[in-house]
């Protein structure tokens, strides 16, 4: 499979799932723009077809300007991966409006802004793929993480609605819904769960491992394989789907 001649833009592309997808797309020949809030992190992984561009998905003006610059430099965005997000649990009675708004601004508003701006150039072409990275929490409520779950449910609703808006056109919109993936987010969550629950790191890790139906952490490459399928040949009828990657039914 080749993605030669395609420009892919991936938010949250400096680490974890986003970086793994970026590298796979670049290896397949795409010109890849990765975004994140820290340019130094992006610079460390740039090269070999990957260009880093600092962008805060919560800031509409920044998203508009930076995606326009990426299109000017590398052509229309034909693959948009809205991956940027934060994952943090908090009991609802301890959830402040600042916490709620920041989660929604990053996980949901950021995806909306990214997709909206990418569609501006994508719609001028004859082929496009939009992938949102949701979560198992987007399909069922996650205990102790009402705010996070709500943001990821909203992301799936956005994805499904866009698939209906553009049905019959050469663009598809799909959500990938992983369980716990072996990325730095899991490492950070271990500390958070340990503190909240008063348990040691191993017990905190076991909570996440056991939440996956096959009782192991998912490798980033498993999520990459789904993304590659969605942008590959024969994917044109996969549209408006929420693809579960969690080792079993959620």
Secondary structure as GFF3:
##gff-version 3
##sequence-region A 1 250
A	DSSP	beta_strand	7	11	.	.	.	ID=ss1
A	DSSP	alpha_helix	16	27	.	.	.	ID=ss2
A	DSSP	beta_strand	31	36	.	.	.	ID=ss3
A	DSSP	alpha_helix	39	45	.	.	.	ID=ss4
A	DSSP	beta_strand	50	54	.	.	.	ID=ss5
A	DSSP	alpha_helix	60	74	.	.	.	ID=ss6
A	DSSP	beta_strand	77	82	.	.	.	ID=ss7
A	DSSP	three_ten_helix	92	94	.	.	.	ID=ss8
A	DSSP	alpha_helix	97	104	.	.	.	ID=ss9
A	DSSP	pi_helix	105	109	.	.	.	ID=ss10
A	DSSP	alpha_helix	110	122	.	.	.	ID=ss11
A	DSSP	beta_strand	128	133	.	.	.	ID=ss12
A	DSSP	three_ten_helix	136	138	.	.	.	ID=ss13
A	DSSP	alpha_helix	146	165	.	.	.	ID=ss14
A	DSSP	beta_strand	171	178	.	.	.	ID=ss15
A	DSSP	alpha_helix	184	197	.	.	.	ID=ss16
A	DSSP	alpha_helix	201	211	.	.	.	ID=ss17
A	DSSP	alpha_helix	220	231	.	.	.	ID=ss18
A	DSSP	beta_strand	242	245	.	.	.	ID=ss19
###
